[in-house]
Amino acid sequence: MVGDDGAVLLDARAARQCPVVLQRSLGGPLPTSTSEVVSKWRDAAQVHRAAVLDTCRALLGPQVVVIEPAPYAEALAATDAARSSGAAVVAQAVLPDDPVGHRRGRVDLLVAHRDGWVPVLIKRHRVAERRTSSQALASMLAAPFPTAAAPRPGAGFGRMAQGDGVELAHLWRLLEAAQWTPSSGPAWAGVVDSEQVLWWQDLAAARPGQPRSLLERYDEEFSLRRSALGAALAHAADPSVPLALVPLRKQECERCPYGSACLEEMVQADSVSLVAGVQWRHALRHLRAGVRTRRELAALDPETAAVVREASQAGGTTDLSALRAAAGAHDPEQPIGQVLRDDHGTRRALRRRGVEVVGDLQRLDPATLAYREAAMAGLADSIDRARAGLAGQAFLRRGVTEVDLARAALEVDLDLERSEAGTYLWGALVTTRQATAGSAPVELGYRAFVEFDPLEESGELRLLRALLDWFAELSAACELAGWSWRVYWYSHAEADELRRLARLSGDPDVGRAVEELCDPRRTSDLREVVERHLVVGHGVGLKKMSVYSGFRWRDADPSGSESMAWYDRAVGDPDPAVREANRLRLLAYNEDDCRATLALREWLTGSNLTGIEHWTWPAS
């Protein structure tokens, strides 16, 4: 991170990682504790990177020069020599430091283009997604150049590509500082994906639905990090100098070695980012509005937030905060339409929310109206979630009086387990709500459709067909006995996977059986039920929601990501005892997931929940 002249330099990863991590890392070495799953992903990424380099060498021969690992000065000199040697691709290239811009970087592939060079990263994930109205440029590794790129109709860049683009923009700025970029034309940069397809983006081009190009977004993000860097260095020299940033909750916190330290700070500060659904960008909006804590967010008025949002959606142009402040100059009984003669959108929105006369404006909360971004989607819901979080309990959403959840005489809770190779386990828990359980038309209890041999596509389909055959038998037995039956899962992962495998099979009979099984008249997604009916102050993952039902997993550390490590040991460990122990662990974990959905369903339909409208400030 420190250049030869002592300047602190940031690499491409720093350009996209949480700036608080950067700020903390200057205070000492990064904690090195890494989970088995993260190590596994990193190892797999290295294997993928090596495979791509092997493909490039096989296809391009001497046109590819690979820079071997070496101290910075030696690797930079080797990179520069490779550029001058007539090579078309320089792999594992080291770029010149940019002390003025506080940048440093290495790039997986440096590709010759016109009179300069463009950067390419190798990533083990999908870059493009299926989008019918889009097309993206791609080339194959046999010709890894922008000039060889061709449009791929129906493909558009996904979420992962945005983060890749920020890294590429960092590398582009480094190449610019070194005067290695082409002298004219688009700012081409590419990513080789998990299928070894090279996708190209113009970093300087406008993006559909986005206000900034990738280079503009990077410049803004990197400026924030440079400011944080400067403040952190000043703080290190003089602790009385404040740091530039406070921790805000992000998805990556769960994998970050600083996650627990940041969480402790956020809890002590009652950070607004602790509210469920408040992402980083939302938290910044709250901070700009002067709302820093959960209590401050809970003190806002959901009704006022709904009024402002509706006015915005109706195309209103009036500043409601200024309108309320000026209400004293009007007769309280004056119709609101006379004050807003030319702003039809705001007038209609206010009337829909019961603001008929000027005096009605007084019931609108000035603190909520002061939000310059109060119309952002979900502000009213965020206020309710902040209130639920402070209360530490679940509430019914506004306007909901009871949980609407279909039940049946025979109920099946279905849960899958998936590895990188595919879906290796379908678990089904069969229970009955009938008083005479002994007369059930099928066997009750848990059963698993599972393969612990190294999984191939044929194994996935074999399990699918066995599962569908079993459901066909269950359906027939219930129909004969006159019993109703229903399937439950948590989130849409099971339905998505059933349909994916049906498409993979190419068998229309399988496709029909899957669609019959996924018919909404016969299935319930409990996560969708929770989101539609409840307000809670935390995430709505199954393990978070199980707190209310009192269910506990048998495993001390139940985790979908950790189960991937258990699967590797269940399939590939040389010790038969280790393989068997991990197979039993996976089966117990899957069964407990099924039982957790059953426990949650019983709680949802059996609890007397209070509406969030009746929330009151908890005792301090």
SULCOR-V457419 format. One record per backbone hydrogen bond with DSSP energy under -1.0 kcal/mol. CO is the residue of the C=O (numbers start at 1). NH is the residue of the N-H. If there is no record, write none. Layout:
# SULCOR-V457419
CO:NH / CO:NH
This chain:
# SULCOR-V457419
1:9 / 3:6 / 7:3 / 10:104 / 13:16 / 13:17 / 18:22 / 19:23 / 20:24 / 21:25 / 24:27 / 25:28 / 35:39 / 36:40 / 37:41 / 38:42 / 39:43 / 40:44 / 41:45 / 42:46 / 43:47 / 44:48 / 45:49 / 46:50 / 47:51 / 48:52 / 49:53 / 50:54 / 51:55 / 52:56 / 53:57 / 54:58 / 55:59 / 56:60 / 57:61 / 60:63 / 61:64 / 63:88 / 63:89 / 65:91 / 71:75 / 72:76 / 73:77 / 74:78 / 75:79 / 76:80 / 77:81 / 78:82 / 79:83 / 80:84 / 82:87 / 88:112 / 89:65 / 90:110 / 91:67 / 93:107 / 98:103 / 102:10 / 103:98 / 105:95 / 107:93 / 108:92 / 109:120 / 110:90 / 111:118 / 113:116 / 116:113 / 118:111 / 119:190 / 120:109 / 121:192 / 125:194 / 127:158 / 129:156 / 131:134 / 134:154 / 136:152 / 137:200 / 138:150 / 139:198 / 140:143 / 143:145 / 145:148 / 146:149 / 150:138 / 152:136 / 152:155 / 154:131 / 156:129 / 159:162 / 160:164 / 161:165 / 162:166 / 163:167 / 164:168 / 165:169 / 166:170 / 167:171 / 168:172 / 169:173 / 170:174 / 171:175 / 172:176 / 173:177 / 174:178 / 175:180 / 176:179 / 180:117 / 186:188 / 187:203 / 189:201 / 190:121 / 191:199 / 192:123 / 193:196 / 197:193 / 198:139 / 199:191 / 201:189 / 202:205 / 203:215 / 207:210 / 213:217 / 214:218 / 215:219 / 216:220 / 217:221 / 218:222 / 219:223 / 220:224 / 221:225 / 222:226 / 223:227 / 224:228 / 225:229 / 226:230 / 227:231 / 228:232 / 229:233 / 230:234 / 231:235 / 232:236 / 233:237 / 234:238 / 238:241 / 250:253 / 251:254 / 252:255 / 256:259 / 258:262 / 259:263 / 260:264 / 261:265 / 262:266 / 263:267 / 264:268 / 265:269 / 266:271 / 270:294 / 271:274 / 272:275 / 275:278 / 277:279 / 279:283 / 280:284 / 281:285 / 282:286 / 283:287 / 284:288 / 285:289 / 286:291 / 287:290 / 292:272 / 293:297 / 294:298 / 295:299 / 297:300 / 301:305 / 302:306 / 303:307 / 304:308 / 305:309 / 306:310 / 307:311 / 308:312 / 309:313 / 310:314 / 311:316 / 312:315 / 319:323 / 320:324 / 321:325 / 322:326 / 324:327 / 326:329 / 327:330 / 331:334 / 332:359 / 334:358 / 335:338 / 336:340 / 343:347 / 344:348 / 345:349 / 346:350 / 347:351 / 348:352 / 349:353 / 350:355 / 351:354 / 354:356 / 356:336 / 357:360 / 358:361 / 359:362 / 360:363 / 361:364 / 365:369 / 366:370 / 368:371 / 373:376 / 376:379 / 378:382 / 379:383 / 380:384 / 381:385 / 382:386 / 383:387 / 384:388 / 385:389 / 386:390 / 387:391 / 388:392 / 388:393 / 395:535 / 396:612 / 397:400 / 409:433 / 410:486 / 411:431 / 412:488 / 413:429 / 415:427 / 417:424 / 417:425 / 422:419 / 424:451 / 425:417 / 426:449 / 427:415 / 428:447 / 429:413 / 430:445 / 431:411 / 435:437 / 436:439 / 437:440 / 445:430 / 447:428 / 449:426 / 456:460 / 457:461 / 458:462 / 459:463 / 460:464 / 461:465 / 462:466 / 463:467 / 464:468 / 465:469 / 466:470 / 467:471 / 468:472 / 469:473 / 470:474 / 471:475 / 472:476 / 473:477 / 474:478 / 475:479 / 476:480 / 477:481 / 478:482 / 478:483 / 484:410 / 486:412 / 487:524 / 488:414 / 489:526 / 492:496 / 493:497 / 494:498 / 495:499 / 496:500 / 497:501 / 498:502 / 499:503 / 500:504 / 501:505 / 502:506 / 507:511 / 508:512 / 509:513 / 510:514 / 511:515 / 512:516 / 513:517 / 514:518 / 519:522 / 522:487 / 524:489 / 525:529 / 526:530 / 527:531 / 528:532 / 529:533 / 530:534 / 533:397 / 535:395 / 541:545 / 542:546 / 544:547 / 545:548 / 546:550 / 546:551 / 559:563 / 561:564 / 562:566 / 563:567 / 564:568 / 565:569 / 566:570 / 567:571 / 568:572 / 569:573 / 575:579 / 576:580 / 577:581 / 578:582 / 579:583 / 580:584 / 581:585 / 582:586 / 583:587 / 584:588 / 585:589 / 586:590 / 587:591 / 588:592 / 589:593 / 590:594 / 591:595 / 592:596 / 593:597 / 594:598 / 595:599 / 596:600 / 597:601 / 598:602 / 599:603 / 600:604 / 601:605 / 602:606 / 603:607 / 607:609 / 610:396 / 611:614 / 612:615
